[in-house]
């Protein structure tokens, strides 16, 4: 009888440890995915800014060429 009680207590403890480890693993995975999403958002923002910068540079170059051709 005592053996059954000891085994039950040990089983509950082992299950708690396994559950905690699994939960921590899931928390780490969620944190990783959150960071990946943030990184992708920064990449998209950077892409938009670079695209706008290139558009403005091209527009400026066109203006310079037009002014040069008019002279």
C-alpha positions as CSV (number, residue, x, y, z in Angstrom):
1,X,0.0,0.0,0.0
2,X,2.8,2.4,0.9
3,X,4.6,1.5,-2.2
4,X,1.6,2.5,-4.3
5,X,1.4,5.9,-2.5
6,X,5.1,6.6,-3.0
7,X,4.9,5.6,-6.7
8,X,1.8,7.9,-7.1
9,X,3.6,10.9,-5.5
10,X,6.6,10.3,-7.7
11,X,4.5,10.0,-10.8
12,X,2.7,13.3,-10.0
13,X,6.1,14.9,-9.6
14,X,7.5,13.5,-12.8
15,X,4.4,14.6,-14.7
16,X,4.7,18.1,-13.2
17,X,8.4,18.3,-14.4
18,X,7.5,17.1,-17.9
19,X,4.6,19.6,-18.1
20,X,6.8,22.5,-17.0
21,X,9.5,21.6,-19.5
22,X,6.9,21.4,-22.3
23,X,5.4,24.7,-21.3
24,X,8.8,26.4,-21.2
25,X,9.6,24.9,-24.6
26,X,6.3,26.4,-26.0
27,X,7.1,29.8,-24.4
28,X,10.5,29.8,-26.0
29,X,8.9,28.9,-29.4
30,X,6.3,31.6,-29.1
31,X,9.0,34.2,-28.2
32,X,11.1,33.0,-31.2
33,X,8.1,33.4,-33.5
34,X,7.3,36.9,-32.1
35,X,10.9,38.0,-32.7
36,X,10.8,36.6,-36.3
37,X,7.6,38.5,-37.0
38,X,9.2,41.7,-35.6
39,X,12.3,41.1,-37.8
40,X,10.1,40.6,-40.9
41,X,8.2,43.8,-40.1
42,X,11.5,45.7,-39.9
43,X,12.7,44.2,-43.2
44,X,9.5,45.3,-44.9
45,X,9.8,48.8,-43.4
46,X,13.4,48.9,-44.6
47,X,12.3,47.7,-48.1
48,X,9.7,50.4,-48.3
49,X,12.1,53.1,-47.3
50,X,14.8,51.9,-49.7
51,X,12.2,51.8,-52.5
52,X,11.1,55.3,-51.8
53,X,14.7,56.5,-51.6
54,X,15.4,55.0,-55.0
55,X,12.3,56.5,-56.5
56,X,13.3,59.9,-55.2
57,X,16.8,59.5,-56.6
58,X,15.5,58.4,-60.0
59,X,13.1,61.4,-60.0
60,X,16.0,63.7,-59.1
61,X,18.2,62.2,-61.9
62,X,15.4,62.7,-64.4
63,X,15.0,66.3,-63.4
64,X,18.7,66.9,-63.8
65,X,18.7,65.3,-67.2
66,X,15.7,67.3,-68.3
67,X,17.3,70.5,-67.2
68,X,20.6,69.6,-68.9
69,X,18.8,68.8,-72.2
70,X,16.9,72.1,-72.1
71,X,20.2,74.1,-72.1
